[in-house]
Amino acid sequence: MKINAFLLRCTLVAALGGFLFGFETAVISGAEKTIQALWSLSDFSLGFTVAASLIGTVIGSMIAGKPAQRYGRKKVLSVIAIMYLLSALGCSLTPTWILFIIFRMIGGVAVGASSVVGPMYISEISPAAVRGRLTGLFQLNIVIGILVAFLTNFAFLHIGADSWRWMVGVMVVPAGLFALLLRTIPESPRWLILNNRDEEAASIFSRTGEPDARSVISEEHALLSVEKVMVHHAPEENLFTAKFRKPILYAVLLAMFNQLSGINAILYYAPRIFEMAGFSQKSSFLPPIYVGFANLIFTFLGMLIIDKVGRKTLLITGAIGTAVFLALTAFAFHPTDGGTGAGNGYVIFYLIGFIAFFALSQGAVIWVFISEIFPNAVRSQGSSLGSFTHWIMAAIIAWTFPIIVHGSPSGGFYSFIFFSCMMLVSLIFIWRVMPETKGRTLEQIQKDLGIV
């Protein structure tokens, strides 16, 4: 199916939230060592500073679902854009650590809400034949945001003691652009159906190129009618009931394994990790750019093939590849090498290998899959649950990583060997338990899972 200009524009605007998500995620890697010295932070306090955004992200992922269900996806995305803008301004101008933490948390709330509402909007506006590729644009924008953060960190590195303020403050530009462009796109047609605004939904479906809009609307109403009869009240029902146990299991475990790969620890502490491997302080800012480019290239590749190869095949391939490269990274920091991996230049190749397999699999699939497996009446709740799980794990890992790696000479080895083992466990889950959803409408997926 051909993707028309209107559908592509709506998707790209919604996916700008993903760009800001990625930028907010990675930009702290350039500032964290300066901030630690500026405010004399311990490893524990540094971990909390980095994790503060993730604590906000957990909150954002928890609270985004209900407003998105009640007020619409577009309105919530507009609030998210304003929060990104406020966070960038606050973090760059703050004179104190406490205020920096508060503004980091506000940015985190925006990230968590983005991870729920952005993919939800894109999946609901996209025809089934191209839904994987278009929802994958959200992830592609995340990795573009990560790469741009690494590039701007490197660009601002030499401008003086306040370079970290420029690093975190430049996000004002894309945040403002996001807020303006959101005014040019329509509401999600499936949210309109949920609120009995079928004519508006049909008009939007016709503009997106949905081949059989009336059939989709009828099928959606049929599913909602079944749900109403079963629960005897409004369409939005309680997620935590027995009939939703399968999508809950899939969303929670996939989100957990996504973070148990160590991806965010690597992104948040990339220059520090390369310093541990023997790079100088200045040169340690360059390898993350290579990692960011690999992330972009392989996420783009995953997005191109996700609707052909399928979600499950990509995840199996990624689990094997990430396990191997994480194990190689672990042994680069093995105690027999002095406990630091000093002078081991191969670490850059191992981490690029890891990021390539991660981007091709978990990176390309997670937000697509979570946005697909829940029915319309609980999709916002289900997306919130998956995002909440993802970010609570990210917060735990980001907070504890500097404590573990600096807590003993073997800290780097144990951290990466743990991540590698988790990827082997994820391989079993994906291979034996996870379903395939490619080429199925959102309504067909619910029937496949036995929900209705």
ZALO-231265 format. One line per 8 residues: number of its first residue (from 1); their letters; for each residue x, y, z of C-alpha. Coordinates in Angstrom, 2 decimals. Example, Ala and Ser with C-alpha at 12.3 -4.5 7.8 and 13.67 -1.06 7.14 Angstrom:
1> as> 12.30 -4.50 7.80 | 13.67 -1.06 7.14
REM end
This chain:
1> mkinafll> 0.00 0.00 0.00 | 1.23 3.51 -0.87 | 1.58 6.00 1.98 | -0.04 9.29 0.95 | 1.18 12.77 1.87 | -1.53 13.47 4.46 | -0.91 10.23 6.33 | 2.85 10.77 6.26
9> rctlvaal> 2.52 14.34 7.54 | 0.28 13.32 10.46 | 2.68 10.52 11.36 | 5.80 12.69 11.18 | 4.27 15.41 13.35 | 3.19 12.90 16.01 | 6.61 11.25 15.77 | 8.31 14.55 16.68
17> ggflfgfe> 7.40 13.62 20.24 | 9.70 10.64 19.70 | 12.53 12.95 18.61 | 12.17 14.94 21.85 | 11.92 11.65 23.77 | 15.27 10.53 22.31 | 16.97 13.87 22.80 | 15.87 14.12 26.43
25> tavisgae> 17.05 10.55 26.99 | 20.59 11.00 25.67 | 21.49 14.64 26.29 | 22.32 14.05 29.97 | 25.27 11.86 28.90 | 27.18 14.98 27.93 | 26.34 16.92 31.07 | 26.42 14.33 33.86
33> ktiqalws> 30.16 14.49 34.69 | 30.17 18.30 34.74 | 27.06 18.36 36.89 | 28.60 15.85 39.30 | 31.62 18.12 39.75 | 29.59 21.36 39.82 | 27.33 20.25 42.66 | 29.78 17.76 44.30
41> lsdfslgf> 27.48 14.78 43.84 | 28.22 11.26 45.08 | 27.71 8.30 42.74 | 24.36 7.72 44.46 | 23.29 11.37 43.95 | 24.52 11.31 40.36 | 22.48 8.18 39.71 | 19.44 9.93 41.17
49> tvaaslig> 20.10 13.01 39.00 | 20.13 10.90 35.85 | 17.19 8.80 37.04 | 15.13 11.89 37.99 | 13.97 12.18 34.39 | 13.05 8.51 34.45 | 11.07 8.92 37.67 | 9.12 11.61 35.85
57> tvigsmia> 8.80 9.25 32.90 | 7.23 6.60 35.11 | 4.71 9.18 36.32 | 4.02 10.35 32.76 | 3.43 6.83 31.52 | 1.02 6.17 34.40 | -1.09 9.29 34.00 | -1.15 9.79 30.21
65> gkpaqryg> -3.67 7.06 29.41 | -6.78 8.49 31.02 | -6.45 12.05 29.65 | -5.75 10.59 26.20 | -8.90 8.49 26.51 | -11.06 11.34 27.78 | -9.78 14.42 25.94 | -8.20 12.88 22.85
73> rkkvlsvi> -4.73 11.98 21.69 | -4.03 15.33 19.98 | -4.80 17.51 23.01 | -2.55 15.44 25.25 | 0.28 15.64 22.69 | -0.03 19.44 22.79 | 0.38 19.47 26.58 | 3.39 17.18 26.20
81> aimyllsa> 5.03 19.68 23.80 | 4.64 22.48 26.35 | 6.21 20.32 29.07 | 9.23 19.60 26.85 | 9.62 23.33 26.28 | 9.40 24.11 30.01 | 11.90 21.39 30.88 | 14.49 22.62 28.38
89> lgcsltpt> 14.26 26.21 29.60 | 14.30 25.25 33.27 | 17.23 22.82 33.09 | 19.39 25.24 31.11 | 18.78 28.25 33.39 | 18.59 26.70 36.87 | 21.17 27.82 39.47 | 20.59 24.92 41.88
97> wilfiifr> 20.65 21.11 41.83 | 17.14 20.80 43.32 | 15.59 22.93 40.57 | 17.54 20.95 37.96 | 16.02 17.76 39.38 | 12.51 19.26 39.24 | 12.83 20.37 35.62 | 14.40 17.00 34.70
105> miggvavg> 11.32 15.33 36.17 | 9.01 17.57 34.12 | 10.88 16.53 30.98 | 10.58 12.93 32.11 | 6.81 13.23 32.49 | 6.72 14.45 28.88 | 8.85 11.50 27.73 | 6.64 8.97 29.53
113> assvvgpm> 3.46 10.50 28.16 | 5.00 10.62 24.65 | 5.85 6.94 24.78 | 2.16 6.20 25.43 | 0.29 8.69 23.28 | 2.59 9.09 20.26 | 2.61 5.43 19.12 | -1.08 5.15 20.06
121> yiseispa> -2.00 8.04 17.77 | 0.08 6.72 14.87 | -1.23 3.14 15.16 | -4.83 4.38 15.26 | -4.53 6.58 12.18 | -2.57 4.05 10.07 | -4.01 1.38 7.73 | -2.97 -2.17 8.72
129> avrgrltg> -0.70 -2.72 5.70 | 1.66 0.12 6.70 | 1.03 0.39 10.44 | 4.31 -1.25 11.46 | 6.40 1.05 9.27 | 4.55 4.20 10.32 | 4.50 3.42 14.04 | 8.17 2.57 13.61
137> lfqlnivi> 8.71 6.22 12.61 | 8.20 7.08 16.27 | 11.15 4.86 17.19 | 13.14 6.23 14.24 | 12.60 9.74 15.59 | 13.74 8.58 19.03 | 17.07 7.43 17.64 | 17.42 10.59 15.53
145> gilvaflt> 16.88 12.54 18.75 | 19.54 10.44 20.48 | 22.01 11.02 17.64 | 21.33 14.77 17.57 | 21.86 14.90 21.35 | 25.26 13.20 20.97 | 26.16 15.59 18.12 | 25.13 18.73 20.01
153> nfaflhig> 26.92 17.50 23.14 | 30.10 17.18 21.07 | 29.51 20.55 19.39 | 29.04 22.42 22.68 | 31.82 20.58 24.51 | 34.47 23.29 24.08 | 32.49 26.50 24.62 | 33.28 26.83 28.34
161> adswrwmv> 32.13 25.96 31.83 | 28.47 26.50 30.89 | 28.57 24.18 27.88 | 26.25 21.75 29.68 | 23.56 24.46 29.81 | 23.67 24.77 26.02 | 23.51 20.98 25.71 | 20.27 20.69 27.68
169> gvmvvpag> 18.77 24.03 26.53 | 18.89 23.56 22.77 | 15.83 21.28 23.05 | 13.74 24.49 23.14 | 13.88 24.61 19.32 | 12.32 21.21 18.46 | 9.88 21.48 21.39 | 8.52 24.77 20.05
177> lfalllrt> 8.27 23.33 16.54 | 6.37 20.30 17.86 | 3.85 22.54 19.64 | 3.19 24.53 16.46 | 2.90 21.59 14.05 | 0.45 19.70 16.27 | -2.11 22.36 15.35 | -2.04 21.10 11.75
185> ipesprwl> -3.07 17.45 12.31 | -6.50 15.89 13.10 | -7.62 13.87 16.09 | -7.21 10.07 16.03 | -10.09 8.57 14.01 | -10.42 5.61 16.36 | -10.79 7.96 19.32 | -13.54 9.71 17.34
193> ilnnrdee> -15.27 6.34 16.81 | -15.02 5.66 20.54 | -16.88 8.94 21.07 | -19.53 8.26 18.39 | -18.15 10.79 15.91 | -18.20 8.39 12.96 | -18.51 10.95 10.16 | -15.39 12.78 11.31
201> aasifsrt> -13.56 9.47 11.59 | -14.66 8.40 8.11 | -13.43 11.70 6.66 | -10.00 11.24 8.25 | -9.80 7.59 7.18 | -10.54 8.61 3.58 | -7.69 11.12 3.68 | -5.24 8.57 5.14
209> gepdarsv> -6.03 6.05 2.38 | -7.77 3.47 4.59 | -9.13 1.05 1.91 | -12.39 0.20 3.68 | -13.17 2.90 6.22 | -16.84 2.00 6.73 | -15.94 -1.62 7.41 | -13.34 -0.55 10.00
217> iseehall> -15.87 1.72 11.72 | -18.52 -1.03 11.78 | -16.06 -3.60 13.11 | -14.88 -1.19 15.80 | -18.44 -0.51 16.93 | -19.15 -4.25 16.99 | -16.18 -4.80 19.30 | -17.20 -1.90 21.51
225> svekvmvh> -20.76 -3.26 21.69 | -19.47 -6.62 22.89 | -17.35 -4.88 25.53 | -20.33 -2.78 26.68 | -22.52 -5.83 27.05 | -19.84 -7.68 28.99 | -19.16 -4.89 31.47 | -22.63 -3.20 31.48
233> hapeenlf> -21.23 0.33 31.40 | -19.19 2.78 29.31 | -16.70 1.67 26.65 | -13.62 2.35 28.78 | -13.33 -0.61 31.10 | -10.86 -1.96 33.62 | -7.66 -3.28 32.04 | -6.86 -5.63 34.91
241> takfrkpi> -9.38 -8.36 34.16 | -8.78 -11.98 33.16 | -9.60 -11.52 29.48 | -6.70 -9.09 29.03 | -4.11 -11.29 30.73 | -2.32 -12.16 27.46 | -1.72 -8.62 26.17 | -0.76 -7.54 29.70
249> lyavllam> 1.80 -10.35 29.93 | 3.24 -9.59 26.49 | 3.46 -5.82 27.10 | 5.00 -6.08 30.57 | 7.62 -8.70 29.70 | 8.64 -7.09 26.41 | 9.02 -3.72 28.15 | 11.08 -5.29 30.95
257> fnqlsgin> 13.44 -7.06 28.58 | 13.84 -3.89 26.54 | 15.48 -2.20 29.53 | 17.21 -5.29 30.91 | 19.36 -5.11 27.79 | 21.08 -2.14 29.44 | 20.25 0.18 26.54 | 19.51 3.26 28.64
265> ailyyapr> 22.51 2.74 30.91 | 24.66 2.78 27.77 | 22.95 5.87 26.36 | 22.98 7.84 29.63 | 26.59 7.04 30.52 | 28.18 6.56 27.07 | 31.15 8.95 27.52 | 31.80 7.55 31.02
273> ifemagfs> 31.79 3.97 29.67 | 34.30 4.89 26.96 | 36.51 6.61 29.54 | 36.43 3.36 31.54 | 37.62 1.59 28.38 | 40.67 3.83 28.11 | 39.49 6.79 26.00 | 40.49 10.29 27.13
281> qkssflpp> 37.80 12.60 28.53 | 37.60 14.63 25.32 | 37.76 11.69 22.93 | 35.10 9.84 24.93 | 32.45 12.16 23.44 | 33.17 10.99 19.88 | 32.38 7.21 20.07 | 28.76 7.87 21.21
289> iyvgfanl> 28.22 9.63 17.87 | 29.21 6.40 16.05 | 26.86 4.50 18.33 | 24.12 7.02 17.50 | 24.64 6.62 13.74 | 24.48 2.82 14.05 | 21.30 3.20 16.08 | 19.75 5.34 13.33
297> iftflgml> 20.80 3.12 10.42 | 19.58 -0.13 11.95 | 16.36 1.37 13.32 | 15.61 2.60 9.79 | 16.36 -0.88 8.44 | 14.09 -2.46 11.05 | 11.31 -0.03 10.18 | 11.61 -0.91 6.48
305> iidkvgrk> 11.31 -4.65 7.02 | 9.05 -4.93 10.09 | 5.86 -5.41 8.03 | 7.58 -7.98 5.78 | 9.70 -9.98 8.21 | 7.40 -9.61 11.20 | 7.82 -8.50 14.79 | 8.74 -11.89 16.24
313> tllitgai> 11.52 -12.72 13.77 | 13.19 -9.36 14.38 | 13.02 -9.84 18.15 | 14.53 -13.34 18.01 | 17.39 -12.12 15.80 | 18.00 -9.17 18.11 | 18.00 -11.24 21.28 | 20.77 -13.48 19.94
321> gtavflal> 22.89 -10.60 18.61 | 22.60 -8.39 21.70 | 23.45 -11.29 24.01 | 26.65 -11.96 22.08 | 27.87 -8.35 21.93 | 26.99 -7.61 25.55 | 29.02 -10.66 26.60 | 31.97 -9.40 24.55
329> tafafhpt> 31.66 -5.98 26.21 | 31.56 -7.64 29.64 | 34.81 -9.50 29.01 | 36.43 -6.26 27.83 | 35.95 -5.11 31.44 | 36.90 -8.46 32.95 | 38.89 -8.33 36.23 | 41.80 -10.12 34.57
337> dggtgagn> 42.25 -6.99 32.46 | 42.84 -4.86 35.53 | 39.16 -4.42 36.22 | 38.79 -1.37 33.97 | 39.21 -2.61 30.42 | 41.84 0.13 30.05 | 43.19 0.37 26.53 | 40.60 -2.04 25.11
345> gyvifyli> 39.62 -0.19 21.96 | 37.38 -3.06 20.85 | 34.67 -1.83 23.26 | 33.50 0.64 20.63 | 32.96 -2.18 18.11 | 31.16 -4.33 20.68 | 28.78 -1.52 21.63 | 28.12 -0.64 18.00
353> gfiaffal> 27.33 -4.33 17.39 | 24.99 -4.33 20.39 | 23.20 -1.16 19.31 | 22.79 -2.48 15.76 | 21.01 -5.64 16.91 | 19.00 -3.74 19.53 | 17.82 -1.10 17.06 | 16.87 -3.72 14.47
361> sqgaviwv> 14.77 -5.63 16.99 | 13.66 -4.25 20.35 | 14.10 -0.68 19.21 | 12.00 -1.09 16.08 | 9.34 -3.34 17.60 | 8.47 -2.36 21.18 | 6.25 0.69 20.63 | 4.64 -0.87 17.54
369> fiseifpn> 3.77 -4.10 19.35 | 2.47 -2.50 22.57 | 0.26 -0.13 20.59 | -1.22 -3.07 18.64 | -2.19 -5.71 21.18 | -4.79 -3.90 23.31 | -8.38 -3.24 22.13 | -9.62 0.29 21.60
377> avrsqgss> -11.53 0.53 24.90 | -8.38 -0.14 26.97 | -5.62 0.80 24.53 | -4.65 3.91 26.46 | -4.50 1.94 29.72 | -2.53 -0.89 28.12 | -0.06 1.48 26.47 | 0.39 3.21 29.83
385> lgsfthwi> 1.10 -0.12 31.52 | 3.73 -1.09 28.94 | 5.35 2.33 29.10 | 5.24 2.38 32.92 | 7.01 -1.00 33.06 | 9.61 0.15 30.53 | 10.43 3.32 32.44 | 10.41 1.93 35.97
393> maaiiawt> 13.02 -0.59 34.81 | 14.97 2.19 33.07 | 14.96 4.28 36.27 | 16.24 1.38 38.38 | 19.05 0.57 35.95 | 20.09 4.21 35.35 | 20.19 4.93 39.09 | 22.17 1.83 40.04
401> fpiivhgs> 24.58 1.66 37.07 | 27.17 4.22 38.31 | 26.99 2.76 41.81 | 27.70 -0.77 40.53 | 30.41 0.05 37.97 | 32.34 2.19 40.46 | 31.54 0.05 43.48 | 34.11 -2.63 42.68
409> psggfysf> 36.90 -3.30 40.18 | 34.63 -5.88 38.52 | 31.56 -3.61 38.32 | 31.70 -3.14 34.56 | 32.08 -6.86 33.94 | 29.16 -7.85 36.18 | 26.86 -5.18 34.74 | 27.31 -6.23 31.13
417> iffscmml> 27.28 -9.96 31.80 | 23.95 -9.48 33.59 | 22.54 -7.63 30.58 | 23.75 -10.42 28.28 | 22.08 -13.12 30.38 | 18.80 -11.18 30.37 | 18.84 -11.17 26.56 | 19.16 -14.97 26.56
425> vslifiwr> 16.15 -15.20 28.86 | 14.23 -12.83 26.57 | 15.01 -15.13 23.63 | 13.09 -17.95 25.33 | 10.09 -15.70 26.01 | 9.97 -14.34 22.44 | 10.46 -17.75 20.81 | 7.98 -19.71 22.91
433> vmpetkgr> 5.33 -17.19 24.00 | 5.03 -14.03 21.91 | 2.49 -13.92 19.06 | 3.05 -12.41 15.61 | 0.90 -9.39 14.68 | 2.13 -8.35 11.23 | -0.48 -7.75 8.53 | -3.43 -7.92 10.94
441> tleqiqkd> -5.85 -5.08 11.63 | -6.08 -3.94 15.23 | -9.51 -5.56 15.41 | -8.25 -8.90 14.01 | -5.43 -8.99 16.56 | -7.97 -8.82 19.40 | -9.82 -11.80 17.94 | -6.55 -13.73 17.53
449> lgiv> -5.79 -13.16 21.22 | -9.24 -14.41 22.22 | -10.21 -11.11 23.84 | -13.63 -10.94 22.14
REM end
